[in-house]
Amino acid sequence: MRRFHSLTEVRHELTAGTTTCRQLVEYYLDNIERHNGRLNAFLEVWPDEARAQADAVDAKLAAGTAGKLAGMVIGLKDVLAYKDHALQSSSHILDGFKSLFTASAVQRLLDEDAIFIGRQNCDEFAMGASNETSYFGPVRNALDEERVSGGSSGGSAVAVQADMCLASIGSDTGGSVRQPAAFCGIVGFKPTYSRISRYGLVAYASSFDQIGTLTRSVDDAALLLEVMAGADDFDSTVSQREVPAYSQLLEPAPHYRIGYIRDAVERPGLNPEIKGALERTLDELRGQGHVVDAVDFPYLDYMVPTYYILTTAEASSNLSRFDGVKYGYRAPDATDLASLYKKTRSQGFGPEVQRRILLGTFVLSADYYDAYYTKAQQVRRLIKEKTDELLRQYDFLVLPTTPTTAFRLGENKKDTLAMYLADIFTVQASLAGVPAVSVPAGNDSQGLPIGLQIVSGAFREEHLLAFAKSLTETLTPA
């Protein structure tokens, strides 16, 4: 069976009778069997369930009652609740835990006949930029197994990259869908904050977290958003706005106003080949008749510190529920309640999660709250206001997804600052709560993928996705 690039291709063959959902599932299960032992993208595979779902969808297709996602085989990042299935956030502290309910977004996918094939590896509690903090070990990039997959949705990205499923559902707090998509040469999409319900998504930083998608095509990203988005009685923060038919709105306008952040392109730490790919893209866009201007964004150097102060503060609060009392791992050598808390959390959480909890607790402490947390909230407001101002002047902002291509395993593991700076171009959209997508923009001289990031105004996903699709179809690869 050939590699499919979109659900449209799959549905064409299903309609023609040249394949079935059952055959698709067997194809992906075979690829998982052949590749996952080396790549470590899936933590758990559900072969019997996937086959049963496929048979049910085949019956619906024959009866003409199948949903929008019939034929789409999907993997779920290990932060999404799926009833009676393990949910660990790739952490030791949730050993043995099975979800008691299904996330709203996951249920909506099921309702449209998506087929789930397994649970995917990620950075522990979605905290990381390389998928090296997982309790289950790192995910390896399928193009070069000595390099990282990106994080935190690294398993989800590699599963799509290595053709172990057609699409993956991940989460994006500060770039956790877009950055691994860039490293793996696929499409990574984060919608507007509140566009998709967070009910059933394990919380890292609640004012940032969003469910996102990893696909080979923009069309599939649009269709998945169309299915998952919308109001939800279980999430009071979700938007009540009507959900457009995103998959039917992918025709781009003839001309756009496009801005690019001058300091991002001229940044010393930006890989020259990524810079060259971005500049070629901008030149091609000018040649197509779009207005392309350099814009000033004075807060670039403040974005990563602001992001990490706020997200670690929220993490220290959100992760306080994991204490060894109610579920998951419990320290076997505890002697009283205090030692149970201390030993369970010190043994159950990995070093990076511990570091972020400690940082978050520090910035929320009485002596430092105003100096760090309050000031970071004020800077976040400035970043959001400036981003919104630029997105009123321009239809889109275009910038690199990452400052480098996929780095080697272990290369940045001991340099926390270097690892955090991998997020420098993705955290802007997260701080501002606006949608962003990373699309492939060719490869560097070593054959490693380069990602191009596009940002648009809040709830303008249909315009963002239409433009992203036109880029993937018309631009010359780097």
C-alpha positions as CSV (number, residue, x, y, z in Angstrom):
1,M,0.0,0.0,0.0
2,R,1.3,3.5,-0.9
3,R,1.9,6.3,1.5
4,F,-1.1,8.6,1.7
5,H,-0.7,12.4,2.1
6,S,-4.3,13.3,3.0
7,L,-7.7,11.9,3.9
8,T,-8.9,12.9,0.4
9,E,-6.5,10.4,-1.1
10,V,-7.6,7.7,1.3
11,R,-11.3,8.4,0.6
12,H,-10.7,8.3,-3.1
13,E,-9.4,4.7,-2.8
14,L,-12.1,3.7,-0.3
15,T,-14.7,4.9,-2.7
16,A,-13.0,3.2,-5.7
17,G,-12.9,-0.1,-3.7
18,T,-9.2,-0.4,-4.0
19,T,-8.7,-0.5,-0.2
20,T,-10.7,-0.8,3.0
21,C,-10.3,0.7,6.5
22,R,-9.3,-2.7,7.7
23,Q,-6.5,-2.8,5.2
24,L,-5.4,0.7,6.1
25,V,-5.2,-0.3,9.8
26,E,-3.1,-3.4,8.9
27,Y,-0.8,-1.3,6.9
28,Y,-0.2,1.2,9.7
29,L,0.2,-1.6,12.3
30,D,2.8,-3.2,10.1
31,N,4.7,0.1,9.8
32,I,4.5,0.4,13.6
33,E,5.9,-3.1,14.0
34,R,8.8,-2.3,11.7
35,H,9.7,1.1,12.9
36,N,8.5,1.8,16.4
37,G,11.2,-0.2,18.2
38,R,13.8,2.1,16.8
39,L,11.9,5.4,16.9
40,N,9.9,5.0,20.2
41,A,7.0,7.1,18.9
42,F,4.2,4.9,20.3
43,L,4.0,3.9,24.0
44,E,1.0,1.6,23.4
45,V,-0.7,0.3,20.3
46,W,-4.3,-0.8,20.2
47,P,-4.4,-3.3,17.4
48,D,-7.6,-5.2,18.3
49,E,-9.6,-2.0,18.9
50,A,-8.3,-0.4,15.7
51,R,-9.3,-3.4,13.7
52,A,-12.8,-3.4,15.3
53,Q,-13.2,0.3,14.6
54,A,-12.1,-0.2,11.0
55,D,-14.6,-3.0,10.5
56,A,-17.3,-0.8,11.9
57,V,-16.4,2.1,9.6
58,D,-16.2,-0.1,6.6
59,A,-19.8,-1.2,7.3
60,K,-20.8,2.5,7.6
61,L,-19.1,3.3,4.3
62,A,-21.0,0.5,2.6
63,A,-24.2,1.8,4.1
64,G,-23.5,5.4,3.2
65,T,-23.6,6.6,6.8
66,A,-19.9,7.2,7.6
67,G,-18.7,10.3,9.2
68,K,-16.3,13.0,8.0
69,L,-13.2,11.2,9.3
70,A,-13.9,7.7,8.0
71,G,-10.6,6.3,6.8
72,M,-8.4,8.5,9.0
73,V,-6.1,6.5,11.3
74,I,-5.0,8.7,14.2
75,G,-2.6,8.5,17.1
76,L,-3.2,10.3,20.4
77,K,-0.5,12.1,22.4
78,D,-0.2,10.8,25.9
79,V,-1.8,13.8,27.5
80,L,-5.3,13.2,26.1
81,A,-7.9,11.3,28.0
82,Y,-9.5,8.3,26.4
83,K,-11.8,6.3,28.7
84,D,-10.4,3.0,29.9
85,H,-7.1,3.6,28.3
86,A,-3.8,4.4,30.0
87,L,-2.9,8.1,30.4
88,Q,0.5,8.9,31.8
89,S,1.8,12.1,30.3
90,S,4.9,10.0,29.7
91,S,5.6,10.2,33.4
92,H,6.5,7.7,36.1
93,I,4.1,9.4,38.5
94,L,1.1,8.2,36.6
95,D,2.1,4.6,36.4
96,G,-0.9,2.4,36.1
97,F,-3.5,5.2,35.7
98,K,-6.3,4.7,33.2
99,S,-8.6,7.5,32.3
100,L,-12.2,7.5,33.6
101,F,-13.5,9.6,30.8
102,T,-12.9,10.7,27.2
103,A,-11.7,14.2,26.3
104,S,-14.3,16.2,24.4
105,A,-12.0,16.6,21.3
106,V,-11.3,12.9,21.3
107,Q,-15.0,12.0,21.5
108,R,-15.8,14.3,18.6
109,L,-13.2,12.5,16.5
110,L,-14.7,9.2,17.4
111,D,-18.1,10.5,16.6
112,E,-16.9,11.2,13.0
113,D,-15.5,7.8,12.6
114,A,-11.8,8.4,13.2
115,I,-9.9,5.2,13.9
116,F,-7.5,5.4,16.9
117,I,-4.4,3.3,16.7
118,G,-2.4,4.1,19.8
119,R,-0.9,6.3,22.5
120,Q,2.1,8.4,21.6
121,N,5.3,9.3,23.5
122,C,5.9,12.9,24.5
123,D,8.0,15.0,26.8
124,E,7.0,14.4,30.4
125,F,3.8,16.4,31.1
126,A,4.5,18.1,27.8
127,M,7.5,19.9,29.2
128,G,10.4,19.9,26.7
129,A,11.5,20.9,23.3
130,S,13.2,17.6,22.2
131,N,11.1,14.7,23.6
132,E,14.1,13.7,25.8
133,T,12.4,14.2,29.1
134,S,9.9,11.3,28.7
135,Y,10.1,8.6,31.3
136,F,10.0,6.1,28.4
137,G,13.0,7.5,26.7
138,P,13.5,9.8,23.7
139,V,11.7,9.7,20.4
140,R,14.1,9.6,17.5
141,N,13.8,11.5,14.2
142,A,13.0,9.1,11.4
143,L,15.2,11.0,9.0
144,D,18.3,10.7,11.3
145,E,17.9,8.5,14.3
146,E,20.7,10.3,16.1
147,R,18.6,13.5,16.1
148,V,15.7,14.7,18.2
149,S,12.1,14.6,17.0
150,G,11.3,17.9,18.7
151,G,8.9,18.4,21.6
152,S,6.8,18.0,23.3
153,S,4.7,16.2,20.7
154,G,7.7,14.4,19.3
155,G,6.1,10.9,19.2
156,S,3.0,12.4,17.5
157,A,5.2,14.1,14.8
158,V,7.4,11.1,14.2
159,A,4.4,8.8,13.9
160,V,3.1,10.9,11.0
161,Q,6.6,11.4,9.6
162,A,7.4,7.6,9.5
163,D,3.9,6.7,8.1
164,M,2.7,4.9,11.3
165,C,-0.6,6.8,11.1
166,L,-2.2,9.4,8.9
167,A,-2.5,12.1,11.5
168,S,-1.8,12.7,15.2
169,I,-3.5,14.8,17.8
170,G,-1.1,16.7,20.1
171,S,-1.0,19.7,22.4
172,D,0.7,23.0,22.0
173,T,1.6,25.2,25.0
174,G,4.6,27.1,23.6
175,G,5.2,25.4,20.3
176,S,4.8,21.7,21.2
177,V,3.0,20.9,17.9
178,R,4.8,23.4,15.6
179,Q,8.4,22.8,16.6
180,P,8.3,19.0,16.2
181,A,6.4,19.4,12.9
182,A,9.2,21.6,11.7
183,F,11.9,19.1,12.7
184,C,10.0,16.3,11.0
185,G,8.9,18.0,7.8
186,I,5.1,17.9,8.4
187,V,2.3,20.4,9.1
188,G,1.8,21.4,12.7
189,F,-1.2,23.6,13.6
190,K,-2.2,25.4,16.8
191,P,-5.6,27.1,16.8
192,T,-6.6,30.2,18.7
193,Y,-6.7,29.7,22.4
194,S,-10.2,28.5,23.4
195,R,-11.1,27.3,19.9
196,I,-10.9,23.7,21.0
197,S,-12.1,22.5,24.4
198,R,-9.4,21.5,26.8
199,Y,-11.6,19.1,28.7
200,G,-9.7,15.9,29.0
201,L,-6.3,17.5,28.2
202,V,-3.8,17.0,31.1
203,A,-3.0,20.5,32.2
204,Y,0.5,22.0,32.1
205,A,-0.2,25.7,31.8
206,S,-3.9,26.3,31.6
207,S,-3.8,29.8,30.0
208,F,-1.6,28.5,27.2
209,D,-2.5,24.9,26.5
210,Q,-4.3,24.1,23.2
211,I,-5.0,20.9,21.4
212,G,-3.4,20.9,18.0
213,T,-2.8,18.7,15.0
214,L,0.1,17.0,13.2
215,T,-0.7,16.1,9.6
216,R,0.9,15.8,6.1
217,S,-1.6,18.2,4.6
218,V,-3.2,21.5,5.5
219,D,-6.5,20.0,4.3
220,D,-6.4,17.4,7.1
221,A,-5.5,20.0,9.7
222,A,-8.6,22.1,8.6
223,L,-10.9,19.1,8.7
224,L,-9.7,18.0,12.1
225,L,-10.2,21.5,13.5
226,E,-13.6,21.6,12.0
227,V,-14.5,18.4,13.9
228,M,-12.9,19.2,17.2
229,A,-13.7,23.0,17.6
230,G,-16.7,24.5,19.2
231,A,-18.6,25.1,22.5
232,D,-18.4,22.5,25.2
233,D,-20.4,22.3,28.5
234,F,-17.4,20.7,30.2
235,D,-15.0,23.7,29.5
236,S,-16.1,27.1,30.7
237,T,-13.1,28.7,28.9
238,V,-13.9,27.4,25.4
239,S,-15.1,29.9,22.8
240,Q,-18.9,30.0,22.0
241,R,-18.2,31.2,18.5
242,E,-19.7,29.3,15.6
243,V,-17.4,26.8,13.9
244,P,-16.8,27.6,10.2
245,A,-16.5,24.7,7.7
246,Y,-12.8,25.1,7.6
247,S,-12.3,22.3,5.1
248,Q,-14.5,24.1,2.6
249,L,-12.7,27.5,3.0
250,L,-9.2,26.8,1.7
251,E,-9.3,29.0,-1.3
252,P,-6.7,31.8,-0.7
253,A,-7.3,35.5,-1.5
254,P,-5.3,36.7,-4.6
255,H,-3.2,39.1,-2.5
256,Y,-2.3,39.5,1.2
257,R,-0.4,41.9,3.4
258,I,2.4,40.0,5.0
259,G,4.8,41.1,7.7
260,Y,8.0,39.5,8.9
261,I,9.8,40.4,12.1
262,R,13.0,42.1,11.2
263,D,14.8,41.0,14.4
264,A,13.8,37.4,13.9
265,V,15.4,37.3,10.4
266,E,18.6,39.1,11.6
267,R,19.0,37.2,14.8
268,P,22.6,35.9,15.2
269,G,21.4,32.5,16.5
270,L,19.3,31.8,13.5
271,N,20.7,29.0,11.3
272,P,21.9,30.6,8.0
273,E,20.1,28.0,5.9
274,I,16.8,28.6,7.7
275,K,17.4,32.3,7.2
276,G,18.0,31.7,3.5
277,A,14.8,29.6,3.1
278,L,12.8,32.3,4.8
279,E,14.2,35.1,2.6
280,R,13.6,33.0,-0.6
281,T,10.0,32.5,0.6
282,L,9.5,36.2,1.2
283,D,11.0,37.0,-2.3
284,E,8.6,34.5,-3.9
285,L,5.6,36.0,-2.1
286,R,6.6,39.4,-3.4
287,G,6.8,38.0,-6.8
288,Q,3.3,36.6,-6.5
289,G,2.1,40.2,-5.9
290,H,1.7,40.1,-2.1
291,V,2.8,43.1,0.0
292,V,5.7,41.9,2.2
293,D,7.1,44.3,4.8
294,A,9.7,44.1,7.6
295,V,8.1,45.0,10.9
296,D,9.6,45.8,14.3
297,F,8.7,43.8,17.3
298,P,10.6,45.1,20.3
299,Y,9.8,42.3,22.7
300,L,11.5,39.3,21.0
301,D,14.1,39.0,23.8
302,Y,11.5,39.1,26.5
303,M,9.2,36.4,25.1
304,V,11.0,33.3,26.3
305,P,11.6,34.6,29.9
306,T,8.0,35.7,30.1
307,Y,6.7,32.4,28.8
308,Y,8.8,30.3,31.3
309,I,7.9,32.4,34.3
310,L,4.2,32.2,33.6
311,T,4.1,28.5,32.5
312,T,6.2,27.3,35.4
313,A,3.9,29.2,37.8
314,E,0.8,27.5,36.3
315,A,2.6,24.1,36.2
316,S,3.5,24.3,39.9
317,S,-0.2,24.7,40.6
318,N,-1.6,22.2,38.1
319,L,0.8,19.5,39.1
320,S,0.2,19.7,42.8
321,R,-2.6,17.2,42.3
322,F,-0.1,14.4,41.7
323,D,0.8,13.4,45.2
324,G,0.6,9.6,45.5
325,V,-2.6,9.7,47.4
326,K,-5.4,9.3,44.9
327,Y,-3.8,7.6,41.8
328,G,-0.6,6.7,40.0
329,Y,2.8,6.0,41.5
330,R,3.1,5.9,45.3
331,A,6.6,5.9,47.0
332,P,7.0,2.4,48.6
333,D,9.3,3.7,51.3
334,A,7.1,6.5,52.7
335,T,6.6,6.4,56.5
336,D,4.1,9.2,57.0
337,L,2.0,11.6,55.0
338,A,4.7,14.2,54.7
339,S,7.2,11.7,53.4
340,L,4.6,10.2,51.1
341,Y,4.2,13.6,49.4
342,K,8.0,14.3,49.2
343,K,9.2,10.9,48.1
344,T,6.4,10.3,45.6
345,R,7.0,13.6,43.9
346,S,10.8,13.4,44.0
347,Q,10.7,9.8,42.7
348,G,7.8,10.2,40.3
349,F,8.7,13.4,38.5
350,G,11.7,13.6,36.2
351,P,14.4,16.4,36.5
352,E,12.9,18.8,34.0
353,V,9.4,18.7,35.6
354,Q,10.9,19.1,39.0
355,R,12.9,22.1,37.8
356,R,9.8,23.8,36.4
357,I,7.7,23.1,39.5
358,L,10.5,24.6,41.7
359,L,10.8,27.6,39.4
360,G,7.1,28.1,39.4
361,T,6.8,27.8,43.2
362,F,9.6,30.4,43.5
363,V,8.0,33.0,41.2
364,L,4.7,32.6,43.0
365,S,6.3,32.9,46.5
366,A,5.3,36.0,48.5
367,D,8.7,37.6,48.4
368,Y,9.0,37.4,44.6
369,Y,5.5,37.4,43.3
370,D,5.4,41.0,42.2
371,A,9.0,41.0,40.9
372,Y,8.5,38.0,38.6
373,Y,4.9,36.8,38.1
374,T,3.2,40.1,38.1
375,K,5.8,41.7,35.9
376,A,5.6,38.7,33.5
377,Q,1.9,39.1,33.2
378,Q,2.4,42.8,32.4
379,V,4.9,41.9,29.7
380,R,2.6,39.3,28.3
381,R,0.0,42.0,27.9
382,L,2.4,44.1,26.0
383,I,3.4,41.2,23.7
384,K,-0.3,40.4,23.0
385,E,-1.2,44.1,22.3
386,K,1.8,44.5,19.9
387,T,1.1,41.2,18.2
388,D,-2.6,42.1,17.8
389,E,-1.6,45.6,16.5
390,L,0.6,44.0,13.8
391,L,-2.1,41.5,12.9
392,R,-4.6,44.4,12.3
393,Q,-2.1,45.9,9.9
394,Y,-1.1,42.7,8.2
395,D,-3.0,39.5,7.3
396,F,-0.2,37.3,8.5
397,L,3.2,37.4,10.2
398,V,5.7,35.0,8.7
399,L,8.8,33.8,10.7
400,P,10.9,30.7,11.2
401,T,9.4,28.0,13.3
402,T,12.7,27.1,14.9
403,P,16.2,28.8,15.1
404,T,17.9,25.5,14.0
405,T,17.0,22.3,12.3
406,A,16.8,19.1,14.5
407,F,19.7,18.9,16.8
408,R,21.5,15.8,18.0
409,L,20.2,13.7,20.9
410,G,21.8,15.0,24.1
411,E,23.3,18.1,22.4
412,N,21.2,20.6,24.5
413,K,20.1,18.3,27.3
414,K,22.6,19.8,29.8
415,D,22.2,23.3,28.6
416,T,18.7,24.3,29.9
417,L,19.0,27.8,28.4
418,A,19.8,26.5,24.9
419,M,16.9,24.1,25.2
420,Y,14.5,26.9,26.3
421,L,15.7,29.2,23.5
422,A,14.5,26.6,20.9
423,D,11.0,28.0,21.6
424,I,12.0,31.6,20.8
425,F,9.9,31.9,17.6
426,T,6.9,29.8,18.7
427,V,6.0,31.3,22.1
428,Q,4.8,34.6,20.6
429,A,1.6,33.0,19.2
430,S,1.1,31.2,22.6
431,L,1.6,34.3,24.7
432,A,-0.9,36.2,22.4
433,G,-3.3,33.3,22.1
434,V,-3.5,33.5,18.3
435,P,-3.4,30.7,15.8
436,A,-0.2,29.6,14.1
437,V,0.9,26.9,11.7
438,S,4.2,25.4,10.7
439,V,4.6,24.2,7.1
440,P,7.5,22.4,5.5
441,A,9.9,24.8,3.7
442,G,12.4,22.4,2.2
443,N,15.5,20.9,3.7
444,D,19.0,22.1,4.8
445,S,22.2,20.8,3.3
446,Q,22.1,17.8,5.6
447,G,18.6,16.8,4.4
448,L,17.0,18.0,7.6
449,P,13.6,19.7,7.3
450,I,13.1,23.4,7.7
451,G,9.8,24.8,9.0
452,L,8.1,28.1,8.1
453,Q,5.7,29.5,10.6
454,I,2.6,31.6,9.8
455,V,0.7,33.5,12.4
456,S,-2.7,35.2,12.0
457,G,-5.2,37.1,14.1
458,A,-7.4,35.3,16.6
459,F,-10.2,33.2,15.1
460,R,-9.0,33.7,11.6
461,E,-8.1,30.1,11.1
462,E,-9.9,29.8,7.8
463,H,-7.6,32.5,6.3
464,L,-4.5,31.1,8.0
465,L,-5.1,27.6,6.7
466,A,-6.0,28.8,3.2
467,F,-2.8,30.8,3.0
468,A,-0.8,27.9,4.4
469,K,-2.2,25.5,1.9
470,S,-1.3,27.9,-1.0
471,L,2.3,28.1,0.4
472,T,2.7,24.3,0.4
473,E,1.4,24.1,-3.2
474,T,3.2,27.1,-4.8
475,L,6.5,27.8,-3.1
476,T,9.7,26.3,-4.4
477,P,11.3,24.1,-1.7
478,A,14.5,25.5,-0.2
